[in-house]
């Protein structure tokens, strides 16, 4: 005989001969429901079939079928015990918290870092452009100022020499008036000087200078004391051949042993064989720009540090928010998943806790409605049976 569980509908094949007494009880293997089976009433034995005469020869080919067997429908075999369907296990992928960390933490931080680096790079380029352009402009203005000074001193010297033709060149450096005209201050530490084109002897001599020790000497003998500074100096100093103006840079060694760049302009004194040379250290003009570069570098470093601090603070803040919210969200989802699994194995009294009014709360309410629907369906099935 076939017995069906009222709770889960599972079918069992029972041998009535093994039931002792009027009834027997056993527990369902699927839902643990206690099933009561009553012993069926005894069935009277059927009378033996009547004896019939042998059939004619035409019917001997087929064996006779009893009338009772023809009238009675075949009893279907008991339904085989079905095996529970195997649930295909889906391989677990990346978790929700990991996805949130990537979407709301890693990607924004990468974008912020890229933006910060781009900003700092543009700031460096702007600072270099401003200071570089400023240095170039100031350098050009300084060269122009030195050139104008040389031309102005050359004009003044020409007037003085032409109005005092009796004055010998050997006395130029001792003449206070001429020296005041020919040797003037250029910049902070620079000066102008008066020297003469070489005569038949090919010697270059200076006749008015801030340093009286070199008056009248062969200027080529300064090669040894000037050392590495001499080639650049001599190139500009002798570049006035043919009555043209010469200018250029050369390295000069200070008394403390340091080398600094000087700029010199040599302008011929019109109508004479004399030359006015104006020279000074160029950094005296560019020093404000250098100071500005230092201030710009300090500002750049401060801005970089502030950006790093802001980025670090944002990194910590976003990390905490994503971590806490992701943990709370995943906890709620795990709770609902646990309830859904308990309902799937028959625990219809599992309590669904709904603490939020967002999409997670909607999911909890949907699980509650599903739970109630399953409970009502089972009650209807029980009443129907």
C-alpha positions in Angstrom: 0.0 0.0 0.0 1.0 3.6 -0.6 1.1 6.2 2.3 1.6 9.9 1.6 2.9 12.4 4.2 0.4 15.1 5.0 3.1 17.7 5.6 5.5 17.4 2.7 3.7 15.0 0.4 6.4 12.4 0.4 5.2 8.9 -0.6 6.0 5.6 1.2 5.3 2.0 0.2 4.1 0.0 3.2 3.6 -3.8 3.5 0.3 -4.2 5.4 1.4 -7.6 6.6 4.1 -6.0 8.8 1.6 -3.8 10.7 1.0 -5.3 14.1 -2.3 -4.4 15.6 -4.9 -2.0 14.2 -2.4 0.8 13.3 1.3 1.8 13.3 3.2 5.1 13.4 6.5 6.2 11.8 8.3 9.5 11.3 8.7 11.1 7.9 12.3 11.2 6.9 11.9 14.6 5.1 9.9 16.7 7.6 9.9 14.6 10.8 6.1 14.5 10.7 4.5 11.5 12.6 2.4 9.5 10.2 -0.3 7.0 11.4 -1.1 4.0 9.2 -4.2 1.9 9.8 -4.2 -1.7 8.9 -6.6 -2.3 5.9 -9.6 -4.6 6.4 -9.3 -8.2 5.2 -10.4 -8.8 1.6 -12.6 -12.0 0.9 -10.9 -14.4 -1.4 -12.4 -14.5 -4.9 -14.2 -17.7 -6.0 -12.3 -19.9 -8.4 -13.1 -19.4 -12.0 -15.7 -21.7 -13.5 -14.5 -24.6 -15.6 -15.1 -24.1 -19.2 -15.0 -26.6 -22.0 -11.9 -26.6 -24.2 -12.0 -24.0 -26.9 -12.3 -25.0 -30.5 -9.1 -25.6 -32.5 -9.3 -22.1 -34.1 -8.8 -20.5 -30.6 -6.0 -22.8 -29.4 -3.4 -20.5 -30.8 -3.9 -18.1 -27.9 -4.2 -19.1 -24.3 -7.5 -18.2 -22.6 -7.7 -15.1 -20.5 -9.7 -15.3 -17.3 -12.9 -13.2 -17.3 -12.0 -11.7 -13.9 -8.6 -10.6 -15.3 -10.3 -9.0 -18.3 -12.8 -7.1 -16.3 -10.3 -5.8 -13.6 -8.1 -2.9 -14.5 -4.4 -3.4 -13.9 -3.2 -2.1 -10.6 -0.4 0.4 -11.1 2.8 -0.2 -9.4 3.6 2.0 -6.4 5.5 5.1 -7.4 9.2 4.8 -7.0 10.9 6.8 -4.3 12.1 10.0 -5.9 15.6 11.2 -5.1 15.8 14.9 -4.0 17.0 17.2 -6.8 20.6 18.2 -6.6 21.1 21.9 -6.3 23.9 23.1 -8.5 26.5 24.9 -6.4 27.4 28.2 -7.9 30.9 29.2 -7.4 31.2 32.2 -5.2 32.5 35.3 -6.9 33.7 38.7 -5.6 31.9 39.8 -2.4 29.7 42.9 -2.0 32.2 44.5 0.3 35.1 44.0 -2.2 33.0 45.5 -5.0 32.1 48.5 -2.8 35.8 48.9 -1.9 36.7 48.9 -5.6 33.9 51.1 -6.8 33.7 53.6 -4.0 37.2 53.5 -2.6 39.9 52.4 -5.0 38.6 54.1 -8.2 37.9 57.5 -6.5 41.3 57.4 -4.8 43.1 56.6 -8.1 41.2 59.5 -9.7 42.0 61.8 -6.8 45.7 60.9 -6.9 45.9 61.4 -10.7 44.1 64.7 -10.4 46.5 65.8 -7.6 49.6 64.8 -9.5 48.3 66.6 -12.6 47.6 69.7 -10.6 51.1 69.7 -9.0 52.6 69.1 -12.4 50.8 72.0 -13.9 51.7 74.1 -10.9 55.4 73.3 -11.4 55.1 74.1 -15.1 53.5 77.4 -14.3 56.0 78.3 -11.7 58.9 77.3 -14.0 57.3 79.3 -16.8 56.8 82.4 -14.8 60.3 82.4 -13.1 62.0 81.4 -16.4 60.3 84.1 -18.4 61.0 86.6 -15.6 64.6 85.7 -15.5 64.9 86.0 -19.3 63.2 89.4 -19.3 65.3 90.7 -16.3 68.5 89.4 -18.0 67.6 91.2 -21.2 66.9 94.4 -19.3 70.2 94.1 -17.4 72.1 93.7 -20.6 70.3 96.7 -22.1 71.1 98.8 -19.0 74.8 97.9 -19.1 74.9 98.6 -22.8 73.3 102.0 -22.3 75.7 102.8 -19.5 78.7 102.0 -21.7 77.4 104.2 -24.5 76.6 107.1 -22.1 80.0 106.9 -20.5 81.6 106.8 -23.9 79.8 109.9 -25.0 80.8 111.8 -21.8 84.4 110.7 -22.1 84.6 111.7 -25.8 83.4 115.3 -24.8 86.0 115.5 -22.0 88.9 114.3 -24.1 88.0 116.5 -27.1 87.8 119.6 -24.8 91.1 118.7 -23.0 93.4 117.8 -25.9 96.5 118.7 -23.8 95.8 115.9 -21.3 98.1 112.9 -21.8 96.7 109.4 -21.6 99.3 108.4 -19.0 97.6 111.0 -16.7 94.0 109.9 -17.3 93.9 107.7 -14.2 95.3 110.5 -12.0 93.0 113.1 -13.4 90.1 113.3 -11.0 87.7 114.8 -13.4 88.4 112.4 -16.2 88.4 109.4 -13.9 85.0 110.6 -12.5 83.7 110.6 -16.1 85.3 107.4 -17.4 85.1 105.2 -14.3 81.4 105.1 -13.1 79.5 102.7 -11.0 77.5 100.0 -12.8 74.9 98.1 -10.8 75.9 97.4 -7.2 79.6 96.3 -7.6 80.3 96.9 -11.3 82.2 99.8 -12.9 83.3 101.2 -16.2 86.9 101.6 -17.4 88.8 103.3 -20.2 91.3 101.4 -22.4 93.1 101.9 -25.7 93.2 100.0 -29.0 96.7 98.4 -29.5 99.3 100.5 -31.4 102.1 99.2 -33.6 103.4 97.1 -30.7 100.0 95.2 -30.5 99.7 95.7 -26.8 96.3 96.4 -25.1 96.5 98.9 -22.3 94.1 100.3 -19.8 94.3 104.0 -18.8 91.5 104.5 -16.3 90.3 101.8 -14.0 89.0 101.2 -10.5 92.2 99.2 -9.9 95.1 101.5 -10.4 97.6 98.5 -10.4 96.7 97.6 -14.0 97.1 101.1 -15.4 99.5 101.1 -18.4 100.3 97.4 -18.2 100.0 94.8 -21.0 96.5 93.4 -20.3 97.5 90.0 -21.9 99.7 89.4 -18.8 96.5 89.0 -16.7 96.1 85.5 -18.2 97.9 83.9 -15.3 96.2 85.7 -12.4 92.7 85.5 -14.0 93.1 81.8 -14.8 90.0 80.2 -16.2 88.2 83.6 -16.4 90.7 85.1 -18.8 89.6 83.5 -22.2 86.0 84.9 -21.8 87.2 88.2 -20.6 89.8 88.6 -23.4 87.3 87.6 -26.1 85.0 90.5 -25.2 87.8 92.9 -24.4 89.5 92.5 -27.8 86.2 92.2 -29.7 86.1 95.9 -30.6 88.5 95.7 -33.5 87.2 97.5 -36.5 85.3 100.0 -34.5 82.4 97.7 -33.6 80.8 97.2 -30.2 81.5 94.0 -28.3 79.5 92.3 -25.5 79.3 89.0 -23.8 79.6 86.9 -20.6 82.7 85.7 -18.8 83.4 84.0 -15.5 85.1 86.0 -12.8 86.6 84.8 -9.6 85.8 86.8 -6.4 88.2 87.4 -3.5 86.5 84.5 -1.6 87.3 82.1 -4.4 83.8 81.8 -5.9 83.1 82.1 -9.6 80.3 84.3 -10.8 79.1 85.4 -14.3 79.8 88.9 -15.4 78.4 90.7 -18.4 80.6 93.3 -20.2 79.9 95.8 -23.0 82.8 97.5 -24.8 81.9 100.6 -26.8 84.3 102.7 -28.8 84.7 106.4 -27.9 83.9 108.2 -31.1 86.7 110.1 -32.7 89.4 108.5 -30.6 91.3 105.2 -30.2 89.8 104.7 -26.7 87.2 102.1 -25.6 84.8 102.3 -22.7 84.1 98.9 -21.0 81.1 98.6 -18.6 80.9 95.4 -16.6 79.1 94.0 -13.6 77.8 90.7 -12.1 74.5 89.9 -13.8 73.1 88.2 -10.7 72.9 91.7 -9.1 70.0 92.3 -11.5 68.5 88.8 -11.4 68.7 88.5 -7.6 65.1 89.5 -7.0 64.0 86.9 -9.6 66.1 84.3 -7.7 64.4 85.2 -4.5 61.0 85.0 -6.2 62.0 81.5 -7.5 62.8 80.4 -3.9 59.4 81.8 -2.7 57.6 80.1 -5.6 59.4 76.8 -4.7 58.4 77.2 -1.1 54.8 77.8 -2.1 54.9 74.8 -4.4 56.1 72.6 -1.6 53.4 73.9 0.8 50.7 73.3 -1.8 52.0 69.8 -2.4 52.0 69.0 1.3 48.5 70.4 1.7 47.3 68.3 -1.3 48.9 65.2 0.2 47.3 65.9 3.6 43.9 66.4 2.0 44.3 63.3 -0.1 45.4 61.3 3.0 42.4 62.6 5.0 40.0 61.8 2.2 41.6 58.3 1.9 41.0 57.6 5.6 37.5 59.1 5.6 36.3 57.3 2.4 37.9 54.0 3.6 36.1 54.2 7.0 32.7 55.1 5.4 33.0 52.3 2.8 34.1 49.8 5.3 31.5 50.5 7.9 28.6 50.8 5.5 29.7 47.8 3.5 29.9 45.7 6.7 26.5 46.8 7.8 24.9 46.2 4.4 26.5 42.7 4.0 25.4 41.8 7.5 21.8 42.6 6.6 22.0 40.6 3.4 23.5 37.6 5.2 20.7 37.8 7.8 18.0 37.7 5.1 19.9 34.9 3.3 20.0 32.9 6.5 16.2 33.4 6.9 15.5 32.4 3.3 17.6 29.2 3.8 15.7 28.3 7.0 12.4 28.8 5.2 13.6 26.5 2.3 14.1 23.6 4.7 10.6 24.0 6.3 11.2 26.4 9.2 8.1 28.5 8.4 8.2 30.2 11.8 11.6 31.8 11.1 11.4 35.5 12.0 12.4 38.1 9.5 13.8 41.3 11.1 13.2 44.4 9.1 15.1 47.4 10.4 15.4 49.6 7.4 13.1 51.3 4.9 15.3 51.0 1.9 15.6 48.3 -0.8 16.9 45.9 1.9 13.7 46.5 3.8 11.7 45.8 0.7 13.5 42.5 0.2 12.8 41.5 3.8 9.1 42.3 3.3 9.1 40.2 0.1 10.6 37.2 2.0 7.9 37.7 4.7 5.1 37.6 2.1 6.7 34.5 0.5 6.9 32.8 3.9 3.2 33.5 4.6 2.2 32.4 1.1 4.0 29.0 1.6 2.3 28.6 5.0 -1.1 29.2 3.6 -0.4 26.8 0.7 0.5 24.0 3.0 -2.6 24.7 5.2 -4.8 24.5 2.1 -3.1 21.2 1.0 -3.7 19.7 4.4 -7.4 20.7 4.4 -7.8 19.3 0.9 -6.4 15.9 1.9 
